[in-house]
Amino acid sequence: MMLTDKELDYLKELENNKEVVYLLNTRECELISRLIKSYREIQRQLNALQLGKEAN
């Protein structure tokens, strides 16, 4: 299941909101960290695909 654009925007906000991260427990922080890393990897792959399309 892919995250919606709204969910991805929320993750970006969470990453930069130190107050929210401080209030979360360790397990929640690990989950958010994994989600952000997954999001970044998906964005990297999409960018690579887009560049590949443009090159052709």
Summary of the structure (lengths in Angstrom):
residues: 56
radius of gyration: 14.1
end to end distance: 29.4
largest distance: 47.7
contacts: 110
relative contact order: 0.11
helix: 86%
strand: 0%
